[in-house]
Amino acid sequence: MMKLQQLYEGKAKRVYATDDESRVIVSYKDDATAFNGQKKGTIVGKGVVNNRVTNYLMRLLETEGVPTHFVEELSDRETVVKKVEIVPLEVIVRNISAGSFSKRYGVEEGIVFERPTVEFSYKNDDLGDPLINDDHALALRLATAEEIAVIKTLALRVNDVLKAFFKRVNVDLVDFKLEFGRLADGTIVLADEISPDTCRFWDSTTHEKLDKDRFRRDLGGVEDAYSEMMRRILG
C-alpha cells in the first residue's frame, strides 16, 4: 500500500491518504498535550507505545465482537486503518472516580462505582470539548438516536472486555476515552486509539499511575510508565 499526501495532523497523530480510497495510514507522534493543549511536551517513545498497544487491543476487541477500524500494523509507528468519518462525540467510560469527575463533583479519587458511567463530550477544541447529553447530541445532529444507542452498547462492551483483560495483568482500568467513526456504508466502528494517552491505568496493588496523568501532574517517570504498560499488555 502506497502512502500519499498528509490529510490531517492532530495533537498525537498524522493521517495520510493511500492508493486505496477506503484506507488511510495513521502515524503516531511523541508529542504530548494536556488541558486542551495548554500544556505541551514530548514523551520519548510514546508514539511506538500507543501504536502497538492500540493495535493489540483493537485486535483483542475484534475477537470479542467489537468492530474496529484496524486493518494492519505497518511498523512501530504506522498502521493502516479503514477510512471513517469520525462521530464528533468523545465517549468517556468511568469505573472509578478520578480526574475531571472527582474535580467536577467534589469527590475523592478511587471510589469504585457500582456500575460504569458513560459520558459524552462534544468533540470541539474551540469550545473545550464540553459535556453534553443524548438530547444535546441529537439537537446538534452529531449522531442519530440509533447511532447513539450503538455507541453506548459498544462502549460498555469495550469496558467489559478491557476490564477483564487488564485485571489479568494487575492493572485497574479507571476510565478511558473512546471515539467512533462511520464507514462508507454508515456502519459504526471503534476508531482512534486505546492507550496510556486515552486511559487511566492504576497498578492494582500499589495504585501507581501508569498513564498520561504522570505527564499532566508532573509526577515524573512518564516514559517508564508507558513502557511498563506496553510490557504488561504485549507480554
N, C-alpha and C positions, 0 to 999 in steps of 0.2 A: 504494500500500500504506500502510495507516494504522499509525502507531506507537502502541502501547498502553502498558500498565504495565511498569515495570522488573522484570525477572525475577531479575537477578543483577548484582552488581558485584564484579569481581576487581581485581587489582593494576594491570592495564593497560587493562581494557575494561569497558564496561557492556553488558548484553544486555537487549533489550526484546521483548516479545510484539508480534505484529501481528494483523491481522484474518484472516490465513491461518495456521491452526494448524501448518502444515508449514514455516513460515518465521519467522525472528527477525531483528531488526536489531542489529548489533554497532556500538558506538560506541567509538572509540579515544581514550584519555586521554593526557595528557602526564606523568602520574605515573610515577615510576621507582623500582624497588626492586631490591635485591641482597642476596645472602646470606640467603635465606629471609626477606626482609622486615626484616632487621636494619638495613639502610641504606636510607634513603628520600630522595627528592628529586624534582625536576621537570626534565625535558628539554624545553625550549620547542620546539613543533612536532613532537615525537615522534609524537603521535597521527596527524598527517597523513602523515608519512613511512611509518609502519608500516601504515596502512590502504592507501595507494596502492601501496606496494611489495608487500605481501601479495597484493593483488588482481591485480597484474600477474603475479606468479609463479604464483599459482593458475591463472590463465588459461593461462599457458605450460604448466604441468603437465597441465592438461586436454587440451591438444592432443597431449601425449605419452603419453596413455593412463592418467594417474593420476586417479582420481575424487576430486573435492573437494566441499566444502560450499558453494563460492562460487556466488552467483546474480547479484547486480547491485550495482555501486557507486552509492550514492546521492549522496554528497558527499565532500569531502576527508576526513571523519572517520567517515562512516557507510556500512555495507554490509549488504545483505540476504544472508543465508546460509540454507541448509537447516537445519532443527532436527535436532540429533543428540543422542544420549546419548554423552557422552564416555567412551571407554575409559580407566580410571584408570591408564594407563601413559604415562610420558614416554619417548619413544624418542629416544636420542641417537646420532647418526651422526658418527663422527670419521674425518677423513682425515689429520690432522696433530696431533701431541701438543701440548696446551695446557691451560690452566685446571686443573680438578679432576683430569684424567687425569695431568698432569705431577706435581701435588702428591701424588696418591694413590700413584703408583708410583715417585716419586723420579727422574723423568727430565726432561731439559731440554725446553723448548718448541721446536717447529719440526722435530721428527723426522717425516718423511713416511712414512706407513705403506705397506707393500706392498699391502695391501688394506684397505678401510674396516672399522672396528669398529662394531658395533651394541650399544648398552647399553639396558637398561630400568631405569627407576626407578619406584617406587610413588608415584603422584600423591597425596600426602597431606601437607599442610603441617604438621600436628601432629607427624608423625614425621620431618620434614625430607626428604621425598622420597627414601627410602633406595634404594640399588641393589638390584635383585632379578634373578633369572634366570627362564627359562621355567617351570621347575618351581614356583618360588615363585608366579608369576602364576597357574598352574593351581591350586595348592593354595588360594590366596586367592580363587579364582573371579573373577579380574579379567577374564579372557578365555578363550575356548576354544582348544584346540590349533590348530584351523583358523583362527581369527581371528589368533592369533599368527603363523602362517605367512604369512597375507595381509599383515599389518602389516610383517613383515620384508621381504617381497618388494617392497612399495610403498615402504618407506623407502629401500631400496637403489636403486630406480628413480628416486626423487626425487633422490638423491645423484648419480646418473649425469647426469641432465638438468641439474641446477643447477651441477655442477662444470663442465660444458661451457659453459653459459651465462656463468658468471662468468669463466671463462678469457678469453672474448671481450672482457670489459670490464676486463681486467688485475687481477682480484681472485682470491685463493686462498680457496676455501671450506674453512676449517679444520675446523669442526664445527658442528653445529646440532641443535636440539631440535624434534621433531615431536609432534603429538597427533592421534589418530584418533578418529572417532566412528561410531556405528551409526545409520543411517537407520531409519525405522519398520519397514522390511522386513528389517532386520538387515544390510544391505549396509555394509561398512566403507569409509569415505571419509576423506580427509585433512581435518582441521579446524584450528581455532585460527589461527595466523599463521606467516608466514615473513618475518623482518625483522631489522634490526640488534639487536633485543632478543633474538632467539632463535637467531641465528647468530653465528659468529666469522668476520669478513671481514678479511683482510690484503691490502694492496696488494701485487701480485705483484712489483713492482720494489723498493719501499722497505721492505716488510713493515710499514708503518704500520698500526696497528689502526684499523678503520673501523666499530666496533660498540660494544656496551654495555660492553665492557671499559674503555673510556675513562671511563665513569661509575664502574664498580666499583673501578678502580685510581686514581681521581683524576688522570687524565692530562691533563685539560683538553680543550678543543676538541670537546666531545661533540656539540653541535648541528651543528657544521661537518661532523663525520664522518657523521652521519645524513643531512645534506643532500647530501653528496658521494655516498653510496651511492644515494640516490634519483635523483640526476642520472645516475649511470652506468647504473642499471637501466632508468629510463624514457627515457633518451636525450635 
